[in-house]
């Protein structure tokens, strides 16, 4: 069964904003570190951000100061607020659940395209 469901991707102009959402099953959300990865065409999937159960966050250097990850335990949802988007942020974004060292569950992915 589907455990992670992403939404919120789309086309945005450079400098714009998007918010991605990932709804998780309660059992997963209450147990795991939640994160976002992305994969651009021809590139490896890379970690973008993580948020632990104690709300500690971590970001890849290229998005620090522009992206914010958060989790809402009442809704079993993790968010990625993306501001000041750049063309190089274009990728398929994947929600993840697992530990800081490995991913246990993946979402289906949502496309983010930054282009004028």
C-alpha positions as CSV (number, residue, x, y, z in Angstrom):
1,X,0.0,0.0,0.0
2,X,1.1,3.6,-0.6
3,X,2.8,5.0,2.5
4,X,4.0,8.4,1.4
5,X,2.0,10.7,-0.9
6,X,3.6,13.9,-2.2
7,X,1.9,16.9,-3.7
8,X,2.7,20.5,-4.5
9,X,5.1,20.3,-7.4
10,X,4.8,22.3,-10.6
11,X,6.3,25.0,-12.8
12,X,7.5,28.2,-11.2
13,X,9.6,31.1,-12.5
14,X,13.1,31.8,-11.1
15,X,12.9,33.6,-7.8
16,X,9.5,32.1,-7.1
17,X,8.3,29.8,-4.3
18,X,6.6,26.4,-4.0
19,X,5.6,24.2,-1.0
20,X,5.8,20.5,-1.3
21,X,3.7,18.3,1.0
22,X,4.1,14.6,1.9
23,X,1.3,12.8,3.7
24,X,2.5,9.7,5.6
25,X,0.8,6.9,7.3
26,X,0.7,7.5,11.1
27,X,2.8,4.5,11.9
28,X,5.6,5.7,9.6
29,X,5.4,9.4,10.6
30,X,5.6,8.6,14.3
31,X,8.7,6.4,14.0
32,X,11.1,7.8,11.4
33,X,13.2,10.7,10.2
34,X,11.4,12.4,7.3
35,X,13.3,13.9,4.4
36,X,13.2,15.2,0.9
37,X,15.5,14.1,-1.9
38,X,15.7,15.2,-5.5
39,X,16.9,13.8,-8.7
40,X,17.7,16.0,-11.8
41,X,17.9,14.5,-15.3
42,X,21.2,12.7,-15.7
43,X,22.2,13.1,-12.1
44,X,22.2,11.0,-9.0
45,X,19.5,11.4,-6.4
46,X,20.7,13.7,-3.6
47,X,19.5,14.5,-0.1
48,X,17.9,17.9,0.2
49,X,16.8,18.1,3.8
50,X,15.8,16.0,6.8
51,X,13.8,16.6,10.0
52,X,14.0,14.2,12.9
53,X,11.4,13.3,15.5
54,X,12.9,15.9,17.8
55,X,12.6,18.5,15.0
56,X,16.3,18.8,14.3
57,X,16.9,19.8,10.7
58,X,19.7,19.4,8.2
59,X,20.1,20.8,4.7
60,X,22.3,20.3,1.7
61,X,24.5,23.4,1.3
62,X,22.9,24.5,-2.0
63,X,19.5,25.1,-0.4
64,X,20.5,26.5,3.0
65,X,18.7,29.8,3.6
66,X,16.2,29.1,0.8
67,X,14.4,25.9,1.8
68,X,12.7,25.0,5.0
69,X,11.6,21.5,6.1
70,X,9.0,21.0,8.7
71,X,6.7,18.3,10.1
72,X,3.2,18.5,11.4
73,X,2.4,15.6,13.8
74,X,-1.3,16.4,13.9
75,X,-1.5,15.9,10.1
76,X,1.2,13.2,9.7
77,X,2.7,15.5,7.0
78,X,6.1,16.8,6.2
79,X,6.6,20.0,4.2
80,X,9.3,21.5,2.1
81,X,9.0,25.3,1.7
82,X,11.1,26.3,-1.3
83,X,11.8,30.0,-1.8
84,X,14.1,31.9,-4.2
85,X,14.0,29.0,-6.5
86,X,16.7,28.6,-9.2
87,X,16.7,26.7,-12.5
88,X,19.2,24.3,-10.9
89,X,16.5,23.3,-8.4
90,X,14.6,21.6,-11.2
91,X,14.2,18.0,-10.4
92,X,11.9,15.3,-9.3
93,X,11.5,15.6,-5.5
94,X,11.0,12.5,-3.4
95,X,9.7,12.3,0.1
96,X,11.5,9.8,2.3
97,X,11.1,8.1,5.7
98,X,13.9,6.2,7.5
99,X,16.9,6.9,9.7
100,X,19.6,9.4,9.2
101,X,21.7,6.7,7.6
102,X,19.2,5.0,5.3
103,X,15.8,5.4,3.7
104,X,13.1,2.9,4.5
105,X,10.2,4.3,2.4
106,X,10.0,6.5,-0.7
107,X,7.2,8.5,-2.1
108,X,6.4,8.4,-5.8
109,X,8.0,11.8,-6.6
110,X,6.7,15.1,-7.7
111,X,8.2,17.3,-10.5
112,X,9.5,20.8,-9.8
113,X,10.5,22.9,-12.8
114,X,12.0,26.3,-12.4
115,X,12.0,28.1,-15.7
116,X,11.0,31.4,-17.2
